[in-house]
Amino acid sequence: MAELTCVGCGPGDPDLLTVKAVRAIRGADVIMCPTSREGKESIAYSIIASVVDAAKRPQVENLVFPMVKDREVLESTWKANARAIAERVRGGKNVVYLTVGDPSLYSTWIYLQRELKSSYPEIKVSVVPGIVSMFAFASKVGISIAEGDETVAVIPACYDLSRVRETAKNCDTMIFLKDGRYFDQVISLLREAGFPSSSLFAIAQDVGTDEEVVKKLTLGEVTKETLTSKYFSIMVVKRA
Ligand SMILES: C[S@@+](CC[C@H](N)C(=O)[O-])C[C@H]1O[C@@H](n2cnc3c(N)ncnc32)[C@H](O)[C@@H]1O
C-alpha cells in the first residue's frame, strides 16, 4: 500500500537534512513541493535536489500555495492540493511532500494534513521532522534562545503587530519570523514598549544558502540599514 511522507527539509543547507529525510526522499516515486506561484522554483526542493536518486527518476510536481490572506482562496487551495496528493497515493505511488524547516511550524503541511485526515482518512501519513530555521540561526550566531527561567515568544511579523507591545512586556526572548519587510515596524514597537536598548539583537536572511546574511549587535545599535528586507528573514531580540 502506497504512503505519504511529509519531510521537513531544514533551513537550506542539504547537510542539515536528517538521515530519515534522505531515506524518504530517495524512496519516493513522486516528490510534491510547495511553491508560492506557478513557474516559481520550490525552495524546499532546492534544498533536497542534490540527494534525489537520479536513477530512480522520481516525478517532481509543484503545488501552488498563493501567499494571500483571503480565507476562501486558502481553503480551496488546501483542498485542491490535498486532492492532488491523495490521487497520487491512491494511484499506488509513494509520495513525499516537502516543507522548509520543520513541518509543524508555520508550514503548508499543517493545512494539508488537516484536509487529508478529514477527506482521505485511509491514507497512511508519516512526518519526518526537520531542523527549524531559528535553531539553525541560533547556532550560526552563537546565541542561546532561552536559559534558566527565560520565556520565549515566536511571532509572525506580517499580521497584527499590536500584540508585539504586550508580548514584549512579558517575554525575555522574542523571535520574529515571516517577512523582514515588517521588521522596522517591529523595532519601533519594541522601543515603545521599553525593551532595553542593551538587549541582544540578531538578524538573518537566507540562512544556510549562498546568499546568507547574519548580523549580531544590540537593540540600541539597530538602524534601518541593519534590517533585512526579504520574506526569508529571522530576527531575535533577547532581554539583556
Ligand atoms: C512559512 S515559515 C516556515 C518556517 C519553517 N517551517 C521552519 O521550521 O523554520 C517561513 C519563515 O521561516 C523563516 N525561515 C525559514 N527558513 C529560513 C532561512 N533559511 N533563512 C531565514 N529565514 C528562514 C523566515 O522567517 C520565513 O519567512
The ligand as a Gaussian input file, in Angstrom:
#p B3LYP/6-31G(d) Opt

LIG

0 1
 C        6.358000      29.698000       6.288000
 S        7.587000      29.913000       7.531000
 C        8.264000      28.301000       7.592000
 C        9.022000      28.009000       8.854000
 C        9.668000      26.635000       8.805000
 N        8.663000      25.600000       8.819000
 C       10.689000      26.406000       9.911000
 O       10.620000      25.373000      10.604000
 O       11.588000      27.208000      10.060000
 C        8.776000      30.792000       6.619000
 C        9.597000      31.681000       7.519000
 O       10.563000      30.897000       8.216000
 C       11.762000      31.616000       8.327000
 N       12.803000      30.884000       7.595000
 C       12.739000      29.604000       7.196000
 N       13.895000      29.220000       6.624000
 C       14.716000      30.294000       6.675000
 C       16.042000      30.548000       6.248000
 N       16.765000      29.598000       5.654000
 N       16.575000      31.774000       6.456000
 C       15.858000      32.746000       7.063000
 N       14.594000      32.575000       7.463000
 C       14.023000      31.361000       7.292000
 C       11.506000      33.015000       7.744000
 O       11.065000      33.829000       8.804000
 C       10.390000      32.725000       6.776000
 O        9.631000      33.891000       6.498000

